[in-house]
Amino acid sequence: MLKTIRDWLITIFEAILLTILLILFVAQSFLVEGYSMEPTLHNGERVLVEKLSYRLRKPKRGEIVIIQNPLQKKEKYIKRIFNFNKIP
């Protein structure tokens, strides 16, 4: 009986750990709030964003990205890359 409970607790712990690692490094779900990305993405739509691509390469023009507001860390925006400005 104790072995079964222990096995269940280990399985639950492993599942929680795997979920945390997936969210931090692989993919995360985001809710679209607003109408600026229509007709591609609609207000209230949930999107799954993979996080590995931009660790391996720079984003390309036309791709949709999630960016973080540097002044308010909890605020994120979903935008399409239109142009890269050269920063001195």
C-alpha positions as CSV (number, residue, x, y, z in Angstrom):
1,M,0.0,0.0,0.0
2,L,2.7,2.5,0.9
3,K,4.7,1.5,-2.2
4,T,1.7,2.3,-4.3
5,I,1.2,5.7,-2.7
6,R,4.9,6.5,-3.0
7,D,4.9,5.5,-6.7
8,W,1.9,7.8,-7.3
9,L,3.6,10.7,-5.6
10,I,6.8,10.2,-7.6
11,T,4.7,10.0,-10.8
12,I,2.9,13.2,-9.9
13,F,6.1,15.0,-9.0
14,E,7.7,13.9,-12.3
15,A,4.7,15.2,-14.3
16,I,4.8,18.6,-12.5
17,L,8.5,18.9,-13.1
18,L,8.2,18.0,-16.8
19,T,5.4,20.5,-17.2
20,I,7.5,23.3,-15.6
21,L,10.5,22.4,-17.9
22,L,8.3,22.4,-21.0
23,I,6.8,25.8,-20.1
24,L,10.2,27.3,-19.4
25,F,12.1,26.0,-22.3
26,V,9.9,24.4,-25.1
27,A,6.4,25.8,-25.4
28,Q,3.8,28.0,-23.7
29,S,0.2,28.9,-24.2
30,F,-0.8,32.6,-24.6
31,L,-4.2,34.3,-24.9
32,V,-4.6,36.8,-27.7
33,E,-6.0,40.0,-26.2
34,G,-7.0,42.7,-28.7
35,Y,-7.6,43.1,-32.4
36,S,-4.3,44.2,-33.8
37,M,-3.4,40.8,-35.2
38,E,-6.6,40.2,-37.1
39,P,-7.3,38.4,-39.4
40,T,-4.5,36.1,-38.5
41,L,-5.1,35.9,-34.8
42,H,-8.5,36.8,-33.1
43,N,-9.3,38.3,-29.8
44,G,-9.8,35.6,-27.2
45,E,-7.9,32.9,-29.2
46,R,-5.4,30.8,-27.4
47,V,-2.1,30.1,-29.2
48,L,0.7,27.7,-28.4
49,V,4.1,29.3,-28.8
50,E,7.3,27.2,-29.2
51,K,10.4,28.8,-27.7
52,L,13.3,26.9,-29.2
53,S,13.5,28.5,-32.7
54,Y,14.9,31.9,-31.5
55,R,17.5,30.2,-29.3
56,L,19.0,28.8,-32.5
57,R,18.4,31.6,-35.0
58,K,17.2,35.2,-35.2
59,P,13.5,35.9,-36.1
60,K,12.7,36.5,-39.7
61,R,10.5,39.2,-41.3
62,G,6.9,38.1,-41.4
63,E,7.1,35.8,-38.4
64,I,4.8,36.3,-35.4
65,V,6.6,36.7,-32.1
66,I,5.8,37.3,-28.4
67,I,7.6,40.3,-27.0
68,Q,7.9,41.4,-23.4
69,N,7.4,45.0,-22.3
70,P,10.7,45.9,-20.7
71,L,9.0,48.3,-18.2
72,Q,6.3,45.9,-17.1
73,K,7.6,42.3,-17.2
74,K,4.2,40.7,-16.9
75,E,3.0,42.5,-20.0
76,K,3.6,40.6,-23.3
77,Y,2.6,41.5,-26.9
78,I,1.9,39.3,-29.9
79,K,3.3,41.0,-33.0
80,R,4.4,40.3,-36.6
81,I,7.9,41.3,-37.5
82,F,7.8,43.9,-40.2
83,N,11.2,45.4,-40.3
84,F,14.4,45.3,-38.3
85,N,15.8,48.8,-37.4
86,K,19.6,49.0,-37.1
87,I,20.5,50.0,-33.6
88,P,23.9,51.8,-33.4
